[in-house]
């Protein structure tokens, strides 16, 4: 055996010297070129969801994660509350009452726990909506030429449904009279879904 080689070669094997890392999480949003309507002070790129389905999936995941964590915390709090409500008052032992039946106490705790969890679940759903709605409605969604054309058609249909005297007000100052529209690469989710959009889950 070559004296220059170490005695225990297994210590230098690929399996013992290689560090395995977890696969990186995929990005929720990717960089896209900013449109001419975007604030140039933020630079030439902005982060946007690639399409509406990816935005919706991220929103649903955000809500479900917050609800899950909120309910887990509420479960601990409800258990403590139920235990405190169902334990016999301290003064009972002073007047000679016998201790509470354990089955009766368990039944009491089950009822209290169930009521507490139902109330907590509704609050957790509201809390999750509150935390996710604002940032997700402000998030940007990348758009292609097809979506831009659809938005233009929607605006034209909306203008056609206005009373005659309102149509001129709608077109004044807009680019619908033949001017070229600024290059659009994205919409905020609130614009994409409509100004009066309510997120349904």
Backbone as a ProteinNet text record, in pm:
[ID]
protein_1_A
[PRIMARY]
XXXXXXXXXXXXXXXXXXXXXXXXXXXXXXXXXXXXXXXXXXXXXXXXXXXXXXXXXXXXXXXXXXXXXXXXXXXXXXXXXXXXXXXXXXXXXXXXXXXXXXXXXXXXXXXXXXXXXXXXXXXXXXXXXXXXXXXXXXXXXXXXXXXXXXXXXXXXXXXXXXXXXXXXXXXXXXXXXXXXXXXXXXXXXXXXXXXXXXXXX
[TERTIARY]
84.4	0	88	42.8	118.5	118.6	236.9	242.7	186.1	177	125.3	-27	-96.1	-242.2	-282.1	-392.5	-438.4	-484.8	-481.7	-517.5	-665.6	-752.5	-895.9	-953.5	-965.6	-1013.1	-1163.2	-1238.3	-1382.4	-1415.5	-1325.2	-1347.2	-1349.1	-1291.4	-1282.1	-1374	-1469.4	-1559.2	-1656.2	-1717	-1809.4	-1928.5	-1978.5	-2096.5	-2066.8	-1944.1	-1912.2	-1859.7	-1819.6	-1764.4	-1857.6	-1972.1	-2066.7	-2176.9	-2201.7	-2308.6	-2430.5	-2542.1	-2665.7	-2750.2	-2791.5	-2877.4	-3017.9	-3115.6	-3253.7	-3268.1	-3360.5	-3386.3	-3441.8	-3398.4	-3449.9	-3599.4	-3669.8	-3811.6	-3828.4	-3925.2	-3945	-3991.4	-3951.5	-3990.3	-4138.9	-4206.3	-4347.2	-4360.8	-4271.2	-4274.4	-4139.3	-4141.5	-4016.8	-3997.1	-3873.7	-3849.6	-3897.5	-3965.9	-4005.4	-3969	-3959.4	-3928.1	-4042.5	-4006.8	-4108.4	-4170.4	-4297.3	-4365	-4339.9	-4379.4	-4358.1	-4446.4	-4553	-4640.8	-4588.8	-4486.6	-4430.7	-4333.3	-4318.6	-4228.1	-4083.8	-4016.7	-3878.7	-3776.9	-3811.9	-3716.7	-3693.8	-3783.1	-3767.5	-3676.8	-3631	-3541	-3612.3	-3535.2	-3593	-3673.6	-3668.1	-3740	-3831.3	-3937.9	-4027.6	-4058.5	-4104.3	-4141.9	-4291.4	-4326.4	-4467.6	-4495.9	-4619.2	-4663.9	-4673.9	-4645.3	-4642	-4780.2	-4885.1	-5021.5	-5119.6	-5248.1	-5350.5	-5361	-5355	-5361.5	-5249.9	-5126.7	-5017.2	-5039.2	-5095	-5129.1	-5236.2	-5341.6	-5451.8	-5403.6	-5314.3	-5261.5	-5180.7	-5100.1	-5019.9	-5110	-5216.5	-5310.7	-5377.6	-5424.7	-5489.8	-5393	-5266	-5167.4	-5141.5	-5131.5	-5110.2	-5223.4	-5346.9	-5463	-5463.5	-5442.9	-5450.7	-5340.1	-5221.2	-5109.3	-5139.7	-5190.8	-5222.3	-5336.4	-5439.4	-5551.1	-5502	-5414.9	-5362.5	-5284.5	-5196.3	-5116.8	-5204.9	-5304.6	-5395.6	-5477.1	-5528.6	-5609.1	-5525.8	-5399.5	-5311.5	-5292.5	-5270.4	-5256.8	-5387.1	-5498.9	-5629.8	-5661.2	-5618.5	-5645.8	-5581.6	-5459.6	-5391.2	-5465.8	-5502.1	-5574.6	-5709.6	-5779.9	-5912.1	-5900.9	-5794.5	-5775	-5755.7	-5678	-5654.6	-5784.2	-5857.9	-5984.1	-6085.1	-6097.6	-6193.3	-6157.5	-6028.5	-5984.7	-6017.8	-5994.2	-6022.4	-6171.7	-6254.1	-6398.2	-6460.8	-6403.3	-6465.4	-6408.6	-6302.4	-6250	-6339.5	-6351.6	-6439.7	-6384.1	-6470.4	-6423.4	-6348.7	-6255.2	-6166.9	-6243.5	-6354.1	-6426.5	-6508	-6526.4	-6606	-6543.6	-6411	-6344.1	-6360.5	-6384.8	-6400	-6533	-6634.5	-6766.6	-6796.3	-6694.8	-6706.9	-6767.6	-6773	-6826.6	-6727.6	-6782.4	-6693	-6637.4	-6526	-6461.8	-6549.3	-6533.6	-6612.8	-6579.1	-6681	-6663.5	-6579	-6475.7	-6385.3	-6455.4	-6553.7	-6627.2	-6710.9	-6768.5	-6847.9	-6759.7	-6640.4	-6547.7	-6500.1	-6474	-6429.9	-6538.3	-6664.9	-6777.4	-6787.1	-6771.9	-6774.8	-6664.2	-6543.7	-6430.5	-6451.3	-6511	-6539.2	-6635	-6740.8	-6840.3	-6776.8	-6701.2	-6636.4	-6533.8	-6458.6	-6355	-6417.7	-6526.2	-6591.7	-6643.9	-6710.6	-6763.3	-6652.4	-6544.5	-6430.8	-6365.9	-6349.7	-6284.7	-6368.9	-6501.8	-6589.3	-6574.4	-6576.2	-6560.2	-6421.7	-6319.5	-6182.4	-6163.2	-6226.7	-6211.1	-6261.8	-6377.6	-6432	-6338.5	-6283.7	-6191.4	-6063.4	-6015.1	-5891.9	-5911	-6028.8	-6057	-6056.2	-6121	-6121.7	-5981.9	-5903.8	-5766.3	-5680.8	-5695.1	-5616.8	-5652.3	-5782.5	-5824.9	-5765.1	-5770.3	-5718.8	-5568.7	-5493.5	-5349.1	-5308.4	-5386.1	-5346.8	-5404.1	-5524.3	-5593.4	-5516.2	-5476.3	-5410.8	-5281.7	-5186.2	-5063.4	-5087.1	-5181.3	-5203.4	-5277.5	-5366.8	-5432.5	-5335.5	-5230.8	-5129.3	-5019.8	-5014.6	-4911.4	-4936.5	-4829.7	-4840.1	-4848.1	-4922.7	-4936.4	-4890.6	-4797.2	-4747.1	-4859.7	-4861.4	-4964.6	-4899.8	-4965.7	-4921.8	-5007.4	-4979.1	-5052	-5201	-5233.2	-5373.4	-5453.3	-5396	-5465	-5481.5	-5379.3	-5386.8	-5499.3	-5509	-5616	-5752.6	-5763.8	-5890.5	-5930.1	-5830.6	-5859.3	-5906.1	-5844.4	-5886.5	-6030.1	-6063.4	-6200.2	-6298.7	-6261.4	-6348.7	-6375.3	-6270.8	-6288.1	-6378.3	-6363.5	-6445.8	-6592.5	-6616.5	-6753.5	-6813.3	-6730.5	-6777.4	-6813.9	-6730.8	-6757.2	-6884.5	-6908.2	-7027.6	-7154.8	-7143.8	-7262.8	-7293.7	-7203.7	-7226.7	-7330.1	-7400.3	-7489.7	-7411.6	-7479.2	-7414	-7325.8	-7377.7	-7299	-7176.1	-7175.7	-7061.2	-6949.5	-6980.3	-6878.8	-6764.6	-6797.8	-6691.3	-6602.5	-6663.2	-6584	-6490.2	-6538.1	-6456	-6335.8	-6359.1	-6250.6	-6154.5	-6198.4	-6109	-5990.2	-5872.5	-5751.2	-5706.6	-5781.3	-5738.4	-5670.5	-5611.4	-5540	-5629.4	-5761.7	-5852	-5886.3	-5842.6	-5876	-5766.1	-5685.5	-5585.6	-5443.5	-5421.3	-5286.3	-5240.7	-5110.6	-5060.7	-5059.9	-5105	-5108.5	-4967.8	-4931.7	-4798.8	-4778.7	-4655.1	-4625.4	-4657.3	-4745.4	-4788.6	-4730.6	-4668.5	-4614.2	-4681.2	-4758.3	-4818.9	-4937.7	-5020.2	-5129.4	-5120.4	-5163.1	-5180.9	-5300.9	-5301.5	-5410.1	-5545.4	-5550.7	-5677.7	-5727.5	-5634.1	-5673.4	-5715.6	-5641.1	-5667.2	-5805	-5842.5	-5969	-6083.3	-6052.1	-6155.9	-6145	-6180.9	-6163.5	-6251.4	-6366.1	-6457.3	-6443.4	-6327	-6310.5	-6314.2	-6386.6	-6386.8	-6329.4	-6227.2	-6162.8	-6252.2	-6290.8	-6374.4	-6286.8	-6303.8	-6225.4	-6316.4
-118.9	0	123.9	222.9	348.3	419.4	450.2	515.2	656.6	721.2	858.4	862.9	747.5	743.1	727.8	788.4	771.2	628.5	584.8	446.5	418.5	507.1	484.4	567.7	506.6	579.1	607.8	535.2	557.4	697.2	754.6	888.9	992.9	959.9	1055.2	1016.6	927.6	886.2	1000.3	991.2	1096.2	1109.8	996.7	1002.4	1072.4	1059.7	1120.6	1263.4	1304.9	1440.1	1533.3	1482	1565.6	1614.3	1743.2	1802.8	1818.7	1761.5	1771.4	1888.1	1970.9	2084.3	2057.4	2112.7	2101.2	2177.4	2129.5	2200.6	2338.8	2442.4	2577	2584.8	2664.7	2684.9	2767.4	2735	2814.5	2955.4	3052	3190.8	3208.7	3281.9	3312.5	3412.5	3511.4	3614.4	3618.6	3657.6	3668.7	3810.3	3845.6	3980.2	3992	4100.8	4132.2	4277.2	4311.4	4450.3	4541.2	4653.5	4750.1	4813.5	4847.7	4917.8	5067	5140.8	5286.3	5354.4	5286.9	5345.7	5321.9	5236.5	5209.1	5317.9	5334.3	5436.3	5401.7	5488	5456.3	5457.6	5520.1	5526.2	5388.7	5292	5156.7	5070.2	5122.7	5047.2	4986.4	4919.6	4867.9	4739.3	4677	4550.8	4560.8	4483	4470.9	4323.3	4287.7	4150	4133	4025.8	4001.7	3852.3	3815	3677.4	3652.4	3530.8	3504.3	3507.2	3474.4	3478.7	3478.6	3491.4	3497	3367.2	3247	3124.2	3111.5	3153.2	3144.1	3242.5	3359.5	3457.7	3400.4	3339.9	3284.9	3170.5	3085.8	2973.7	3025.4	3129.2	3186.4	3250.8	3316.1	3378.1	3271.7	3164.4	3055.6	2993.6	2974.7	2915.2	3006.7	3137.1	3234.9	3226.5	3227.6	3219.7	3091.7	2977.1	2848.6	2835.1	2889.1	2881.1	2963.3	3083.8	3169	3108.2	3055.4	2993	2874.2	2792.4	2674.7	2713.8	2813.7	2857.6	2922.2	2998.6	3065.5	2961.9	2861.4	2758.4	2675.7	2653.4	2577.7	2654.5	2785	2867.6	2874.4	2884.8	2892.7	2763.5	2649.2	2520	2514.4	2566.4	2567.4	2658.7	2777.7	2872.1	2818.4	2751.5	2695.5	2584.5	2504	2396.6	2454.1	2560.1	2623.7	2685.4	2754.3	2817.9	2714.3	2603.7	2498.2	2436	2414.7	2356.6	2448.8	2578.4	2674.9	2688	2681.2	2696.7	2575.5	2457.9	2334.2	2283.7	2340.9	2293.3	2342.8	2267.3	2309.8	2434.4	2522.7	2643	2608.3	2692.4	2664.5	2653.6	2725.3	2729.8	2603.5	2516.2	2395.9	2304.5	2297.9	2210.7	2263.7	2395.1	2454.1	2417.3	2394.2	2363.9	2214.7	2135.2	1990.8	1919.2	1984.7	1916.3	1814.1	1706.8	1605.9	1656.9	1601.1	1644.6	1610.5	1690.1	1671.6	1539.7	1475.1	1351.7	1381.7	1298.9	1323.3	1313.3	1222.3	1209.9	1334.2	1388.1	1510.8	1627.8	1634.6	1742.1	1726.6	1603.2	1579	1621.5	1590.4	1628.7	1780.8	1844.8	1991.9	2051.3	1998.2	2048.9	2027.9	1912.9	1887.2	1991.4	2022.7	2121.3	2259.6	2299.6	2431.2	2441.5	2334.6	2332.1	2345.4	2273.2	2275.7	2415.9	2477.8	2612.9	2714	2701.2	2792.4	2778.6	2654.9	2631.5	2682	2669.7	2720.8	2872.5	2941.4	3087.4	3127.1	3051.1	3082.2	3062.5	2959.6	2932.8	3049.5	3104.7	3219.5	3339.8	3361.4	3474.3	3452.8	3328.4	3298.6	3321.3	3286.7	3309.3	3459	3537.6	3683.1	3742.5	3693.4	3741.5	3711.8	3590.7	3552.8	3640	3665.7	3752.5	3891.6	3943	4077.5	4086.9	3982.5	3985.5	3962	3883.6	3848.3	3941.2	3994.6	4068.7	4191.1	4279.1	4403.8	4380.1	4300.6	4281.4	4208.6	4115.5	4042.2	4125.7	4215.2	4303.4	4406.9	4439.8	4533.3	4465.1	4331.8	4258.5	4271.5	4258	4272.6	4136.6	4133.1	4012.3	4046.1	3967	3989.9	3966.3	4047.9	4033.2	4027	3954.8	3947.7	4037.4	4040.2	4126.3	4091.7	3962.8	3919.9	3980.4	3976.7	4033.1	4184	4250.5	4396.2	4430	4354.5	4378.4	4354.6	4252.3	4225.4	4341.3	4399.1	4512.6	4633.2	4654.5	4765.6	4745.9	4623	4593.4	4617.1	4575.1	4595.9	4744.4	4827.7	4971.3	5030.1	4982.9	5033.4	4994	4870.1	4825.8	4909	4935.5	5018.8	5157.8	5216.4	5349.7	5350.2	5244.2	5236.5	5228.8	5178.2	5165.5	5293.9	5393.1	5519.3	5603.5	5694.4	5787	5871.8	5922	5993.5	6107.8	6187.5	6303.7	6263	6138.8	6094.2	6037.7	5996.5	5932.6	6027.7	6155.4	6250.2	6273.5	6278.8	6295.5	6177.2	6057.5	5936.2	5940.8	5989.2	5986.8	6103.7	6217.1	6333.3	6298.2	6326.3	6300	6156.7	6068.6	5929.1	5902.7	5784.1	5749.9	5671.2	5670.5	5590.9	5658.2	5783.9	5855.1	5843.3	5743.9	5721.2	5727.7	5784.6	5788.5	5649.6	5630	5497.6	5484.1	5370.6	5345.9	5316.7	5366.5	5334.6	5183.3	5141.5	4997.8	4940.4	4840.4	4778.7	4638.5	4605.4	4470.1	4399.2	4474.1	4414.6	4496.6	4433	4501.2	4465.2	4556.7	4518.5	4423.8	4334.5	4236.2	4304.9	4418.6	4490.1	4542.1	4584	4628.1	4509.4	4400.6	4281.3	4224.3	4223.6	4164.9	4263.8	4393.5	4496.3	4575.8	4700.5	4787.8	4746.6	4685.1	4645.2	4497.7	4442.4	4297	4258.9	4153.2	4093	3954.5	3924.6	3794.6	3689.6	3592	3482.5	3362.4	3299.3	3180.1	3063.2
0	0	0	-74.2	-85.9	49	106.8	239.2	239.6	121.3	115.6	130.4	111.2	123.5	270.3	312.4	451.1	473	600.4	631.5	609	655.6	644.8	530.4	412.6	295	300.9	384.2	393.3	445.5	524.9	577.7	467.6	351.3	240.9	124.7	148.6	42	7.9	-111.1	-155.4	-60.9	-8.3	79	211.9	261.3	390.2	377.1	258.9	242.5	166.1	119.7	45.4	138.8	135	214.5	125.1	168.6	90.2	141.4	49.4	82.6	31	101.3	54.2	-76.8	-161.4	-286.6	-254.7	-326.7	-298.6	-329.9	-251.4	-277.1	-404.4	-488	-610.3	-574.7	-655	-630.9	-657.7	-569.2	-593.2	-707.2	-707.6	-812.1	-881.4	-1006.1	-1081.8	-1132.9	-1167.4	-1220.1	-1364.7	-1394.5	-1532.7	-1560.8	-1686.6	-1722.6	-1680.3	-1623.5	-1581.8	-1704.9	-1696.1	-1804.5	-1795.5	-1898.3	-1897.2	-1793.2	-1750.6	-1649.5	-1507.5	-1492	-1359.4	-1317.7	-1187.8	-1133.1	-1169.5	-1248.5	-1290.8	-1177.4	-1063.6	-952.8	-889	-915.5	-861.5	-948.6	-1061.8	-1147.8	-1267.4	-1353.8	-1478.6	-1462	-1343	-1322.2	-1200.5	-1203.9	-1089.3	-1068.5	-949.4	-920.5	-945.6	-1016.3	-1048.1	-1053.5	-1021.5	-1041.5	-1191.3	-1234.5	-1378.8	-1442	-1364.4	-1416.6	-1299.6	-1332.9	-1229.6	-1149.6	-1212.4	-1132.2	-1028.8	-1062.9	-965.2	-850.5	-882.9	-778.8	-686.5	-744.9	-666.2	-577.1	-630.8	-551.3	-432.5	-454.7	-345.8	-240.7	-286.1	-192.1	-105.6	-168.5	-94.2	6.7	-34.8	54.6	173.7	147.9	255.4	357.4	307.6	397	478.5	410.2	479.8	584.5	554.8	649.9	775.2	756.3	871.4	953.7	884.7	955.7	1038	977.9	1047.3	1173.2	1160.3	1275.8	1382.2	1337.8	1431.2	1508.3	1437.6	1504	1601	1566.6	1657.6	1788.3	1777.8	1897.9	1975.9	1903	1969.2	2043.9	1989.3	2053	2191.9	2202.4	2333.1	2430.3	2381.6	2466.2	2509.1	2416.2	2448.5	2552.9	2545.1	2642.6	2783.1	2793.3	2924.1	2976.9	2887.4	2927.7	2974.2	2898.7	2935.2	3069.6	3093.2	3220.2	3337.1	3318.6	3424.7	3453.3	3345.9	3364.6	3433	3410	3458.8	3591.5	3639.9	3768.7	3881.7	3987.6	4097.9	4165.9	4210.6	4279	4407.8	4444.1	4557.3	4689	4699.4	4826.5	4854.8	4754.6	4777.7	4883.3	4881.9	4979.6	5122.1	5139.2	5271.9	5336.7	5252.7	5310.2	5308.1	5276.4	5289.2	5170.6	5051.5	4934	4883.9	4830.9	4773	4640.9	4600.5	4476.4	4356.4	4248.1	4126.9	4059.7	4007.4	3932.1	3807.2	3784.7	3671.9	3537.1	3524.9	3398.4	3372	3477.5	3463.2	3422	3479.6	3444.2	3299.5	3258.7	3121.1	3022	3053.1	2967.3	2958.8	3072.9	3076.9	2990.5	3000.7	2922.7	2773	2735.6	2593.3	2536.6	2612.7	2566.7	2554.2	2656	2655	2541.4	2522.2	2418.2	2279.8	2256.3	2125.5	2093.3	2190.8	2170.2	2145.3	2219.8	2205.6	2068.4	2020.1	1890.4	1773.5	1784.3	1678.4	1666.4	1780.1	1779.2	1729	1769.8	1729.3	1579.2	1521.9	1378.5	1295.4	1331.6	1258.6	1268.7	1388.2	1406.3	1326.8	1320.7	1246.1	1096.6	1043.8	901.3	871.2	957.7	939.7	951.3	1046.5	1066	943.4	887	768.5	648.8	629.7	518.7	534.7	656.4	683.5	651.7	689	669.1	523.5	448.9	311.3	204.6	228.2	122	73.7	164.7	123.2	45.2	96.8	19	-113.8	-117.4	-242.3	-345.5	-303.7	-400.5	-455.3	-378.9	-427.5	-508.7	-505.3	-580	-729.5	-806.6	-952.1	-1019.4	-1129.2	-1210.4	-1351	-1404.4	-1540.1	-1640.4	-1745.5	-1848.8	-1986.6	-2075.4	-2214.4	-2300.2	-2429.5	-2522	-2525.2	-2512.5	-2517.2	-2401.9	-2280.4	-2164.8	-2178.7	-2234.5	-2252.3	-2349	-2458.2	-2555.1	-2490.9	-2408.3	-2339.9	-2249.5	-2180.2	-2093.2	-2175.4	-2291.2	-2377	-2423.2	-2460.3	-2504.8	-2390.8	-2268.9	-2152.8	-2132	-2146.6	-2127.7	-2235.4	-2358.9	-2468.1	-2447.5	-2400.7	-2373.1	-2260.2	-2158.6	-2047.2	-2097.7	-2184.2	-2237.7	-2321	-2397.1	-2480.7	-2397.4	-2274.4	-2188.7	-2112.4	-2120.7	-2049.6	-2124.2	-2053	-2122	-2222.1	-2323.6	-2434.3	-2385.9	-2288.3	-2243.5	-2163.8	-2106.4	-2027.2	-2113.4	-2237.2	-2321.5	-2351.6	-2380.7	-2412.3	-2291.1	-2172	-2049.5	-2032	-2065	-2050.9	-2144.8	-2269.8	-2369.1	-2356.7	-2299.3	-2288.5	-2199.6	-2248	-2171.4	-2173	-2238.1	-2243.2	-2375.1	-2387	-2509.7	-2604	-2578.6	-2660.7	-2792.5	-2811.9	-2934.6	-3038.5	-3028.5	-3132.6	-3083.2	-2961.9	-2908.6	-2870.2	-2862	-2825.9	-2674.6	-2626.6	-2482.2	-2433.1	-2312.7	-2258.6	-2250.7	-2269.1	-2268.2	-2130.4	-2126.4	-2001.6	-1994.8	-1883	-1864.4	-1749	-1668.3	-1549.5	-1504	-1425.6	-1356.3	-1209.3	-1124.2	-985.1	-980.3	-884.2	-875.8	-863.6	-792.2	-776.9	-911.7	-1002.2	-1135.8	-1221.3	-1205.8	-1286.4	-1255.9	-1126.5	-1083.9	-1085.3	-1097.8	-1092.6	-964.3	-969.6	-853.7	-737.1	-764.1	-657	-623.8	-655.9	-639	-491.7	-462.1	-329.6	-344.2	-269.4	-280.3	-218.5	-298.7	-250.4	-223.9	-109.2	-76.9	-56.7
[MASK]
+++++++++++++++++++++++++++++++++++++++++++++++++++++++++++++++++++++++++++++++++++++++++++++++++++++++++++++++++++++++++++++++++++++++++++++++++++++++++++++++++++++++++++++++++++++++++++++++++++++++++

